[in-house]
Amino acid sequence: MEMVPEKKHNMRIKRVIGVVSGKGGVGKSTVAVLLAQALAAKGRSVGVLDADITGPSMPRLLGLESFRAESDGEKLFPVVNEEGIKLLSINLFHEDEDAPVIWRGPLLGGAIQQFWTDVDWGDLDFLVVDFPPGTSDVALTAFQTIPFAGVIIVATPQDYVSMIVRKSVRMAEMLKTPVLGVVENMRYLICPTCGEQIVLFDDGNGHSAERLGLPLIVSMPWRREVAQAKSLRWSELPEEVKKDAAKLAFVAESTQAPISAARSPQEGGCDCGEQTCCESCGSSTADGC
């Protein structure tokens, strides 16, 4: 099997950003939600694809655990939360959110393909993909199927975590996916009483970004109001959290759609009159983006 097959483009989705970590429990899904919310707060149309099939947390984090996705027999339709963010997750198809998904690799990979190719996402500026931890079949299928504009790596500042996360970084590089940078999570916590910073993870060997050789997007502290929230609502988040999330959105907006996403003219030609248009900015590819 070719390692990097031709990706399947959805011309109604401008840019896809993956949120990745080699290890679970580092706050990856929280970062994905904050990224989606910060983009939506800027007026962008945003969707979230919950690719963590066996450990889906997005419906709860986005306040949608009591909702169910629908299908017309051909297409699946995402559920929209109160902030206007579209979501598709395996848990939106289960009556019991506690029901385990006990599938072998090919079925898991097939679910990711279906969530990308058979979903009516509508017109989106950004689709945020919350990856499962590790370099499993699901991650491989996502990288091989979806044309990512880039991925964001989430890690805690521990040496062994950096070693594990480095595997995901190398996987992305092998599959020709740009790595945008690192979110370092939970180096310290903010005392809810006095506001003092208390170090949680720091072995003295520098930031996770330095170890991974990638840009540091933001270092986010552990905050009780975020970690223990049943769901994350943008209107209720502390301003400090919103500022951190805005840094994620800035990095996402700095990306360009993959070059092969430039659309071919439909019957009758493009609306702009050019032979081919760039999907990310609307310019003629002859002029460049």
C-alpha positions, 0 to 999 in steps of 0.5 A: 500500500502506498504510504501517502495516497492521493487525499480526498478533498472536500471543496466546501471545507477550506482548511482542516487542522488536526490536533494530535498527541502520541499519549492520552491524558495530556488535554488534547481534546480540550485543546481541540475544543478551545481551537474550534471555539476561538475560531468560531468566536472570530466569526469563522464557520467551524466543524469538529470531527471526533476521530477518537472513535474508542474514546470520544469526548467531544459531544460532552465537551461541546455540550451535545451528549444528549443529542443524536446525529441523523442520516438520510441513508446517503449522507450523515449530518453533524449536530450543531451546538449553541456556539454554531460549531458542527460536530460528528462523533461516534457517540452521537450514534449511540443511545448510551454514551457509555457503550464501548466501541469494540471494533477491530482496526479496519472498522475503525479506519472505515469509520474515519473515512465515512466521517470525512467522505459521507458527511454533509459538513456544508461550507466550513472555513475550518474543520478541526479533527481530534485524533486518538492518541498514538499511531494506530490504524485510525490515525494512519487512515486520517492522515492518508485520507484527509488533506490537512493544512497542518496538525498541532501537537499537544504534550505535557513537559515530561521526557518520556511523554516527549519520546512518545509524542515524537512518534506522532510527529514523525508519523505526520512528517512521513505522511507529508502533513505539516506540523504547526507547533506544540501546545505544552499543557499542564506545566503548572497549575494556577491556585484557585485561591491565591493565583500562585503558579505551582509546578506540576511537570518540569524535570528541568530539561526545557520545554516540550517544544525544545525537545521536539524541535518545533515552535511553541504555540502556547504553554497552558496551565492546568485550571480547575474550572477547565479540567473539571467542567462538564462542558466548555462554554466559550462565554463562561471561560476565563479571559486568560483561557480565551487568550491562550485559545486565540493563539491556537486560532492565529496559528490555524489561520496562518495556514494555507489549504493544500495546493491540490485543493485548488478546484478544477472548473465546473461545467461552464467555468469558474465564477471568476472567469479564470481556468482554476481557482484557489479554494483557500483565497479565491485567487487564480492559481496563475496569480498565486495565493 
